[in-house]
Amino acid sequence: MSGAPNIYDVVIVGGGPAGASAAIHLSKHGARVLLAEQKRFPREKLCGEFISPECLEHFERLGVMQRMIEAGGAGLTETVFYSRSGKCVSVPSDWFGSAGACALGLSRAEMDARLLERAREAGAFVLEEATSSGLLMKAGRVCGVRLKQNGGSREFSSLITIDATGRSRQLARRVEREEGSGRSAIIRRAPLVAFKAHLENARGDSRHCEIYFYRHGYGGLSRVENGLSNLCFIASARDVRECGGDAERVMREVVMKNRRASETLRESRVHSEWLAVALEGFGRRRVVPAGGLLAVGDAASFIDPFTGSGMLMALESGELAAQSVMRHLPTLRSNGSFDELAREYRARYDQAFKNRLRVCALMRRAAFVPRFAETLILALKASSRARKRLARSTRKS
Ligand SMILES: Cc1cc2nc3c(=O)[nH]c(=O)nc-3n(C[C@H](O)[C@H](O)[C@H](O)COP(=O)(O)OP(=O)(O)OC[C@H]3O[C@@H](n4cnc5c(N)ncnc54)[C@H](O)[C@@H]3O)c2cc1C
């Protein structure tokens, strides 16, 4: 931290896809950017690791396409949704991209490290193992952050600060705590728990992402690099407690109640540590939590994972925030006015994401009720047109 300047146009906290996307776009256009990430990369991350085809268009614009291909991930031609009894319906990846487009199965360890490396190359000052420990405030407005690294602490000022800390929304929550509006969200018990591990010898089709529905949850299996498969699933906190919190037991006793999962996972062996996180809920948050502060990625909205579009929203909202900031940077530098930027970012965010968040909230209800999921799968199987329409409505508005 000692070599880093004190003053920036933009300080971004969180080096996942949303923070890295914002940092790369801003730096490429000449903004002075600090990107602070609490972990050292590469690091494992709980995620389905299904990178939807539209993300590849972002990789092109971000200048990371070649290095993502070199990481050796798997091309995924379709996503197949399996009801508990084994009925299935498929969504080809090229419905979300150009003809023949594939999704990419690649670990977050590989993907995120490559994006962070690119942010550094593009000119952002990147600090790893640096955790935000407070916000700098001036006249009720956020004007920078306090970061902790190696036992030391330092303040960094900025015209704009971006919360890219994912679902934990570290910066937005600090603001809400001060306003007294975040308390109920903090003490509410999380109803769902998500798990993830890399597996050897899983029997799923190596070109498919397979989604399994079961009571109170669903899980996804898809191939990543080195011939491994990523299994990521969500279960109710109650089922997890009944399995003593043991991820492998949850896999065998809950996930494998799905007929297809019981075939594909029967002979599998866990290759990595299990990761687990509690999920408090889904949906939209405040995209401008305070004056001077914007939220991107999961810190702004957490879209249902079965859509496989969280990373897309992260890359997209990072780009959108960067575009809005760049347009207003001259004004910010001259008179510090934030209101126009806030208005523009909110409006463009709504335009890009409001509909898809609404559609996904409706689909979530079906996903968690096995009989409804079964009926929906049968109905969608009958009409490829309806399937395509519904699949696309989880993406662009
Ligand atoms: C079960 C599950 C499965 C999913 N599967 C998929 C999928 O298959 N495909 C898909 O597209 N999306 C999927 N998602 C969603 C996807 O993981 C997220 O949408 C995406 O990671 C959001 O990116 P982000 O950059 O906003 O946040 P994150 O990726 O969470 O990154 C936030 C970063 O901020 C850092 N950070 C946090 N607090 C601080 C702090 N105080 N100081 C400094 N740094 C900090 C973290 O270490 C982290 O690196 C899934 C999500 C879940 C829960």
The ligand as a MOL file (V3000), in Angstrom:
LIG
                    3D

  0  0  0     0  0            999 V3000
M  V30 BEGIN CTAB
M  V30 COUNTS 53 58 0 0 0
M  V30 BEGIN ATOM
M  V30 1 C -24.7040 -20.6670 -5.8740 0
M  V30 2 C -24.3340 -19.6790 -6.9200 0
M  V30 3 C -24.0710 -20.1150 -8.2240 0
M  V30 4 C -23.7840 -19.1850 -9.2180 0
M  V30 5 N -23.5330 -19.6320 -10.4800 0
M  V30 6 C -23.3220 -18.7590 -11.4750 0
M  V30 7 C -23.0360 -19.1980 -12.7980 0
M  V30 8 O -22.9300 -20.3940 -13.0590 0
M  V30 9 N -22.9030 -18.2550 -13.7610 0
M  V30 10 C -22.9840 -16.9210 -13.5020 0
M  V30 11 O -22.8460 -16.1150 -14.4220 0
M  V30 12 N -23.1880 -16.4770 -12.2500 0
M  V30 13 C -23.3440 -17.3590 -11.2310 0
M  V30 14 N -23.5220 -16.9200 -9.9590 0
M  V30 15 C -23.5040 -15.4780 -9.7110 0
M  V30 16 C -22.0840 -14.9230 -9.7490 0
M  V30 17 O -21.2560 -15.6850 -8.8970 0
M  V30 18 C -22.1050 -13.4700 -9.2930 0
M  V30 19 O -23.1460 -12.7990 -9.9390 0
M  V30 20 C -20.7930 -12.7560 -9.5820 0
M  V30 21 O -19.7380 -13.3590 -8.8750 0
M  V30 22 C -20.9030 -11.2830 -9.1760 0
M  V30 23 O -19.6750 -10.6580 -9.3690 0
M  V30 24 P -19.2560 -9.4220 -8.4470 0
M  V30 25 O -17.9570 -8.9380 -8.9970 0
M  V30 26 O -20.3840 -8.5070 -8.2860 0
M  V30 27 O -19.0370 -10.0470 -6.9860 0
M  V30 28 P -18.0270 -11.1520 -6.5010 0
M  V30 29 O -17.6680 -12.0690 -7.5940 0
M  V30 30 O -18.6330 -11.7020 -5.2650 0
M  V30 31 O -16.7060 -10.3380 -6.1330 0
M  V30 32 C -16.6570 -9.5050 -5.0230 0
M  V30 33 C -15.1970 -9.3540 -4.6110 0
M  V30 34 O -15.1420 -8.3770 -3.5720 0
M  V30 35 C -14.1840 -8.7900 -2.6090 0
M  V30 36 N -14.5280 -8.1270 -1.3530 0
M  V30 37 C -15.6100 -8.3470 -0.5740 0
M  V30 38 N -15.5780 -7.5290 0.5120 0
M  V30 39 C -14.4620 -6.7790 0.4000 0
M  V30 40 C -13.8830 -5.7610 1.2000 0
M  V30 41 N -14.4610 -5.3370 2.3350 0
M  V30 42 N -12.7100 -5.1890 0.7950 0
M  V30 43 C -12.1050 -5.5990 -0.3670 0
M  V30 44 N -12.6220 -6.5810 -1.1550 0
M  V30 45 C -13.7780 -7.1510 -0.7860 0
M  V30 46 C -14.3480 -10.3150 -2.5870 0
M  V30 47 O -13.1990 -10.9520 -2.0660 0
M  V30 48 C -14.6080 -10.6360 -4.0500 0
M  V30 49 O -13.4150 -10.9650 -4.7490 0
M  V30 50 C -23.7520 -17.8110 -8.9320 0
M  V30 51 C -23.9600 -17.3830 -7.6090 0
M  V30 52 C -24.2390 -18.2960 -6.6160 0
M  V30 53 C -24.4450 -17.8360 -5.2100 0
M  V30 END ATOM
M  V30 BEGIN BOND
M  V30 1 1 1 2
M  V30 2 1 2 3
M  V30 3 2 2 52
M  V30 4 2 3 4
M  V30 5 1 4 5
M  V30 6 1 4 50
M  V30 7 2 5 6
M  V30 8 1 6 7
M  V30 9 1 6 13
M  V30 10 2 7 8
M  V30 11 1 7 9
M  V30 12 1 9 10
M  V30 13 2 10 11
M  V30 14 1 10 12
M  V30 15 2 12 13
M  V30 16 1 13 14
M  V30 17 1 14 15
M  V30 18 1 14 50
M  V30 19 1 15 16
M  V30 20 1 16 17
M  V30 21 1 16 18
M  V30 22 1 18 19
M  V30 23 1 18 20
M  V30 24 1 20 21
M  V30 25 1 20 22
M  V30 26 1 22 23
M  V30 27 1 23 24
M  V30 28 2 24 25
M  V30 29 1 24 26
M  V30 30 1 24 27
M  V30 31 1 27 28
M  V30 32 2 28 29
M  V30 33 1 28 30
M  V30 34 1 28 31
M  V30 35 1 31 32
M  V30 36 1 32 33
M  V30 37 1 33 34
M  V30 38 1 33 48
M  V30 39 1 34 35
M  V30 40 1 35 36
M  V30 41 1 35 46
M  V30 42 1 36 37
M  V30 43 1 36 45
M  V30 44 2 37 38
M  V30 45 1 38 39
M  V30 46 1 39 40
M  V30 47 2 39 45
M  V30 48 1 40 41
M  V30 49 2 40 42
M  V30 50 1 42 43
M  V30 51 2 43 44
M  V30 52 1 44 45
M  V30 53 1 46 47
M  V30 54 1 46 48
M  V30 55 1 48 49
M  V30 56 2 50 51
M  V30 57 1 51 52
M  V30 58 1 52 53
M  V30 END BOND
M  V30 END CTAB
M  END
